[in-house]
């Protein structure tokens, strides 16, 4: 997560000077390839919501807005920070007092959170309004891609043997699958080119498959297939990469 955050900051600094065009955005709809930073939160729905709370997300995207306001994009996001409510999690490692003992014989300090991510691509359309320039307006887009999520254990005091290396796979509830997503919000390319951003609501559904055959703590198999959904808020800052208009010379 920290590595992705630093990557986003580096991308922002590297692209800060690229988002200018000599065309008048108030009069002309322009083709605009761009890169962007994505931030937001998403709340699981259905069976997924019984195990995880809301995730925070951060990621990168790349897209193209065409001259006729069509839109294509690809994005990759990382999810983290969700509360975990999985029944029986780590129960086989707990003593009679409900504590987990680490390799040094001390009470283990463990932070348990949900993590995940998605990678996808999609298409959409920008619909200018009476109050916007031809390049801004309501944006409707839909996409397809892959999704994964799991339980993450963070402990820094001492080692905990059952949660190390491949043994953690018996506890992490890793799932992977395909998703479909619908997004609606506002796309802004300000006329003075100082503000290039978007914000909106997303909703999606995914069919996920368990990548673990059995859980070591409950000695029960995971659900082979689950239909999972989410709703979320997503916003981003965009760095346009314009091709400058050719200059005309008169003799």
Helices and strands as residue ranges (DSSP letters): H 2-15, E 32-45, G 46-50, E 55-65, E 70-82, G 91-93, E 111-127, E 137-154, G 161-163, G 165-170, E 175-189, E 196-210, E 225-241
